[in-house]
Amino acid sequence: MALADNAGCAKPTEDMVFPEIVELNVGGQVYITRHSTLVSIPGSLLWEMFTQKSSRSLARDSRGRFFVDRDGFLFRYILDFMRDQELVLPEHFPERGRLQREAEYFKLPELVKSLAPKISKQNSIGDEPCQSDPEELSPSIDMARNLVAVGAALGGQAGGSAAPMVAGSSGQDLRRSGFITIGYRGSYTLGRDSQTDAKFRRVARIMVCGKTSLAKEVFGETLNESRDPDRPPERYTSRYYLKFTFLEQAFDKLADAGFHMVACNSTGTCAFAHEQTDDKIWTSYTEYVFYRE
C-alpha cells in the first residue's frame, strides 16, 4: 500500500530515496509538500538538498522531519514560489526586506529580483506599496530624510542656509503621535511568612498592542510578529509580543522613542500552591499605556 511505501522511505538508510510527500520543519513551523515541488527550481538550495543520493547529511528534528533553520512563517512564500514560479503577496505586505533575505538564502535569484524595490526615473519608489520594512525605516523617518535631502539641495543653491533649518526640525517634529500598550501576565509565590521564601515576578511574555508601524519603529528586531505577520503598517494589532521578557528593557525602548506612560491597570488572583501548605500563588495581568505627542 502507499502508506507502507512512504513509511519505508522514511527510514534513514544510506541509499535512501526521498518520499513523494516530504515533511519539513522550518524554524518550528511544519510544512508538507511534494518532493517534485522542492526540486522544481534547479540550482536552488532546496534543489541541492533534495537531489542528493542520500538524506543522511540533512538535519532532522525529533520526529524525523527535515529541519531548516530559517524563518518558518516567511517560508510559506518561498514554497509558494517553488510551486508556481510566481510571486503573490498580500496587499501592504510589510516583510519584503526579510523575505528578500530568505530568497537569497534559498538561492532563488528570480524571487530576489521580484522583491527588489522599483525605482522610477525620478529616484522615487514605484507604485508597489511597502517596499521597505517599517521596522527598518518608518514612514516618519523616511519623510524626515527626504526633507533633509531637499533642504540640502536648496541650501546648495542658496548658499547653504536652508539645510540646517530643515535638518534641525526633522527629528522630533515629524515623529508620529500615537498610543502603544504593553501587557504581561506575571506570577509569584509567597510562603506562610510573606517576608520570606518569596519567588518574585515571573514574566512569560510581554505583549504589544497598537499601530503596526509604531510598534515596529519602537521595538525593531526585538518584536515578534509571527502571530500577525501580514498586518499592514497603518492597521492596529494586539497579537505582537517581544522577544525578551524584561519590562524595564521595553520601557527604555519606549522612552528612547519619545513615549511616556499615561495610564496603567492591573488585576490579580490568588490560589494555594499545595493543599498541605500555606504557600500562595499570585497571578496578575498588567497593562501600561504609553503615548507620544
KAQUIDA-V604149 format. One record per residue. N is the residue number from 1. RES is the residue in three letters. SS is DSSP state (alpha for helix, beta for strand, coil for the rest). Layout:
N;RES;SS  N;RES;SS
This chain:
1;MET;coil  2;ALA;alpha  3;LEU;alpha  4;ALA;alpha  5;ASP;alpha  6;ASN;alpha  7;ALA;alpha  8;GLY;alpha  9;CYS;alpha  10;ALA;coil  11;LYS;coil  12;PRO;coil  13;THR;coil  14;GLU;coil  15;ASP;coil  16;MET;coil  17;VAL;coil  18;PHE;coil  19;PRO;coil  20;GLU;coil  21;ILE;beta  22;VAL;beta  23;GLU;beta  24;LEU;beta  25;ASN;beta  26;VAL;beta  27;GLY;coil  28;GLY;coil  29;GLN;beta  30;VAL;beta  31;TYR;beta  32;ILE;beta  33;THR;beta  34;ARG;beta  35;HIS;alpha  36;SER;alpha  37;THR;alpha  38;LEU;alpha  39;VAL;coil  40;SER;coil  41;ILE;coil  42;PRO;coil  43;GLY;coil  44;SER;coil  45;LEU;alpha  46;LEU;alpha  47;TRP;alpha  48;GLU;alpha  49;MET;alpha  50;PHE;coil  51;THR;coil  52;GLN;coil  53;LYS;coil  54;SER;coil  55;SER;coil  56;ARG;coil  57;SER;coil  58;LEU;coil  59;ALA;coil  60;ARG;beta  61;ASP;coil  62;SER;coil  63;ARG;coil  64;GLY;coil  65;ARG;coil  66;PHE;beta  67;PHE;beta  68;VAL;beta  69;ASP;coil  70;ARG;coil  71;ASP;coil  72;GLY;coil  73;PHE;coil  74;LEU;coil  75;PHE;alpha  76;ARG;alpha  77;TYR;alpha  78;ILE;alpha  79;LEU;alpha  80;ASP;alpha  81;PHE;alpha  82;MET;alpha  83;ARG;alpha  84;ASP;alpha  85;GLN;coil  86;GLU;coil  87;LEU;coil  88;VAL;coil  89;LEU;coil  90;PRO;coil  91;GLU;coil  92;HIS;coil  93;PHE;coil  94;PRO;coil  95;GLU;coil  96;ARG;alpha  97;GLY;alpha  98;ARG;alpha  99;LEU;alpha  100;GLN;alpha  101;ARG;alpha  102;GLU;alpha  103;ALA;alpha  104;GLU;alpha  105;TYR;alpha  106;PHE;coil  107;LYS;coil  108;LEU;coil  109;PRO;alpha  110;GLU;alpha  111;LEU;alpha  112;VAL;alpha  113;LYS;alpha  114;SER;alpha  115;LEU;alpha  116;ALA;coil  117;PRO;coil  118;LYS;coil  119;ILE;beta  120;SER;coil  121;LYS;coil  122;GLN;coil  123;ASN;coil  124;SER;coil  125;ILE;beta  126;GLY;coil  127;ASP;coil  128;GLU;coil  129;PRO;coil  130;CYS;coil  131;GLN;coil  132;SER;coil  133;ASP;coil  134;PRO;coil  135;GLU;coil  136;GLU;coil  137;LEU;coil  138;SER;coil  139;PRO;alpha  140;SER;alpha  141;ILE;alpha  142;ASP;alpha  143;MET;alpha  144;ALA;alpha  145;ARG;alpha  146;ASN;alpha  147;LEU;alpha  148;VAL;alpha  149;ALA;alpha  150;VAL;alpha  151;GLY;alpha  152;ALA;alpha  153;ALA;alpha  154;LEU;alpha  155;GLY;alpha  156;GLY;alpha  157;GLN;alpha  158;ALA;coil  159;GLY;coil  160;GLY;coil  161;SER;coil  162;ALA;alpha  163;ALA;alpha  164;PRO;alpha  165;MET;alpha  166;VAL;alpha  167;ALA;alpha  168;GLY;alpha  169;SER;alpha  170;SER;coil  171;GLY;coil  172;GLN;coil  173;ASP;coil  174;LEU;coil  175;ARG;coil  176;ARG;coil  177;SER;coil  178;GLY;beta  179;PHE;beta  180;ILE;beta  181;THR;beta  182;ILE;beta  183;GLY;beta  184;TYR;beta  185;ARG;beta  186;GLY;beta  187;SER;beta  188;TYR;beta  189;THR;beta  190;LEU;beta  191;GLY;coil  192;ARG;coil  193;ASP;coil  194;SER;coil  195;GLN;coil  196;THR;coil  197;ASP;coil  198;ALA;coil  199;LYS;beta  200;PHE;beta  201;ARG;beta  202;ARG;beta  203;VAL;beta  204;ALA;beta  205;ARG;beta  206;ILE;beta  207;MET;beta  208;VAL;beta  209;CYS;beta  210;GLY;beta  211;LYS;beta  212;THR;alpha  213;SER;alpha  214;LEU;alpha  215;ALA;alpha  216;LYS;alpha  217;GLU;alpha  218;VAL;alpha  219;PHE;alpha  220;GLY;alpha  221;GLU;alpha  222;THR;alpha  223;LEU;beta  224;ASN;beta  225;GLU;coil  226;SER;coil  227;ARG;coil  228;ASP;coil  229;PRO;coil  230;ASP;coil  231;ARG;coil  232;PRO;coil  233;PRO;coil  234;GLU;coil  235;ARG;coil  236;TYR;beta  237;THR;beta  238;SER;beta  239;ARG;beta  240;TYR;beta  241;TYR;beta  242;LEU;beta  243;LYS;coil  244;PHE;coil  245;THR;coil  246;PHE;coil  247;LEU;alpha  248;GLU;alpha  249;GLN;alpha  250;ALA;alpha  251;PHE;alpha  252;ASP;alpha  253;LYS;alpha  254;LEU;alpha  255;ALA;alpha  256;ASP;alpha  257;ALA;coil  258;GLY;coil  259;PHE;coil  260;HIS;beta  261;MET;beta  262;VAL;beta  263;ALA;beta  264;CYS;beta  265;ASN;beta  266;SER;beta  267;THR;beta  268;GLY;beta  269;THR;beta  270;CYS;beta  271;ALA;beta  272;PHE;beta  273;ALA;coil  274;HIS;coil  275;GLU;coil  276;GLN;coil  277;THR;coil  278;ASP;coil  279;ASP;coil  280;LYS;beta  281;ILE;beta  282;TRP;beta  283;THR;beta  284;SER;beta  285;TYR;beta  286;THR;beta  287;GLU;beta  288;TYR;beta  289;VAL;beta  290;PHE;beta  291;TYR;beta  292;ARG;beta  293;GLU;coil
